[in-house]
């Protein structure tokens, strides 16, 4: 199974990287960086393709927000708090929040949708989004390209000792989730306190 997956990556690396960048992101970009290190992908082309994928994904979210406001309000009511934070961030920081949203855990899909529900110009969003996507791709792929041998070595050890890696990775993800939940709560609390 592993050999089949690696074979697919080598044969269809760029389309897989493009689709992965639309759907998720960082893990696919790290894999792309490792493949540029091993010579299975071209470094510049990998950044170009991954950036286009990230751009396309956020454009879809933006236009979902622009043309499906009632659907968002109906279906995503559980995300109301995140939408409120996204609106506040856009109001406070303006266009740089479009640039920074790729690095904001838990808000990455919400911010483009939230911006889409406002009167923010679609063309301006697209230009900032495209530049942001290529910067994001370069920032993520480059370290994996440079440290590809070390990453492959860690992956090899992890495969042999998966029973240790899984709880550590789970704890790390839980810590990140908890940290960003706390940030959200603090941000909303400060905002409410300021408006009183």
KAURVEN-V118180 format. One record per residue. N is the residue number from 1. BURIAL is 1 if it has 24 or more other ideal C-beta (glycine too) atoms within 12 Angstrom, else 0. Layout:
n=N burial=BURIAL
n=N burial=BURIAL
This chain:
n=1 burial=0
n=2 burial=0
n=3 burial=0
n=4 burial=0
n=5 burial=0
n=6 burial=0
n=7 burial=0
n=8 burial=0
n=9 burial=1
n=10 burial=0
n=11 burial=0
n=12 burial=0
n=13 burial=1
n=14 burial=1
n=15 burial=0
n=16 burial=1
n=17 burial=1
n=18 burial=1
n=19 burial=0
n=20 burial=1
n=21 burial=1
n=22 burial=1
n=23 burial=0
n=24 burial=0
n=25 burial=1
n=26 burial=1
n=27 burial=0
n=28 burial=1
n=29 burial=1
n=30 burial=1
n=31 burial=1
n=32 burial=1
n=33 burial=1
n=34 burial=1
n=35 burial=1
n=36 burial=1
n=37 burial=1
n=38 burial=0
n=39 burial=0
n=40 burial=1
n=41 burial=1
n=42 burial=0
n=43 burial=1
n=44 burial=0
n=45 burial=0
n=46 burial=1
n=47 burial=1
n=48 burial=1
n=49 burial=1
n=50 burial=1
n=51 burial=1
n=52 burial=1
n=53 burial=1
n=54 burial=1
n=55 burial=1
n=56 burial=1
n=57 burial=1
n=58 burial=1
n=59 burial=1
n=60 burial=0
n=61 burial=1
n=62 burial=1
n=63 burial=0
n=64 burial=1
n=65 burial=1
n=66 burial=1
n=67 burial=0
n=68 burial=0
n=69 burial=0
n=70 burial=0
n=71 burial=0
n=72 burial=1
n=73 burial=0
n=74 burial=0
n=75 burial=0
n=76 burial=1
n=77 burial=0
n=78 burial=0
n=79 burial=0
n=80 burial=0
n=81 burial=1
n=82 burial=1
n=83 burial=1
n=84 burial=1
n=85 burial=1
n=86 burial=1
n=87 burial=1
n=88 burial=1
n=89 burial=1
n=90 burial=1
n=91 burial=0
n=92 burial=0
n=93 burial=0
n=94 burial=0
n=95 burial=0
n=96 burial=0
n=97 burial=1
n=98 burial=1
n=99 burial=1
n=100 burial=1
n=101 burial=1
n=102 burial=1
n=103 burial=0
n=104 burial=1
n=105 burial=1
n=106 burial=1
n=107 burial=1
n=108 burial=1
n=109 burial=1
n=110 burial=1
n=111 burial=1
n=112 burial=1
n=113 burial=1
n=114 burial=1
n=115 burial=1
n=116 burial=1
n=117 burial=1
n=118 burial=1
n=119 burial=0
n=120 burial=1
n=121 burial=0
n=122 burial=0
n=123 burial=0
n=124 burial=0
n=125 burial=1
n=126 burial=1
n=127 burial=0
n=128 burial=1
n=129 burial=1
n=130 burial=1
n=131 burial=0
n=132 burial=1
n=133 burial=1
n=134 burial=1
n=135 burial=1
n=136 burial=1
n=137 burial=1
n=138 burial=1
n=139 burial=1
n=140 burial=1
n=141 burial=1
n=142 burial=1
n=143 burial=0
n=144 burial=1
n=145 burial=1
n=146 burial=0
n=147 burial=0
n=148 burial=1
n=149 burial=0
n=150 burial=0
n=151 burial=1
n=152 burial=0
n=153 burial=0
n=154 burial=0
n=155 burial=0
n=156 burial=0
n=157 burial=0
n=158 burial=0
n=159 burial=0
n=160 burial=0
n=161 burial=0
n=162 burial=0
n=163 burial=0
n=164 burial=0
n=165 burial=0
n=166 burial=0
n=167 burial=0
n=168 burial=0
n=169 burial=0
n=170 burial=0
n=171 burial=0
n=172 burial=0
n=173 burial=0
n=174 burial=0
n=175 burial=0
n=176 burial=0
n=177 burial=0
n=178 burial=0
n=179 burial=0
n=180 burial=0
n=181 burial=0
n=182 burial=0
n=183 burial=0
n=184 burial=1
n=185 burial=0
n=186 burial=0
n=187 burial=1
n=188 burial=1
n=189 burial=0
n=190 burial=0
n=191 burial=0
n=192 burial=0
n=193 burial=0
n=194 burial=0
n=195 burial=0
n=196 burial=0
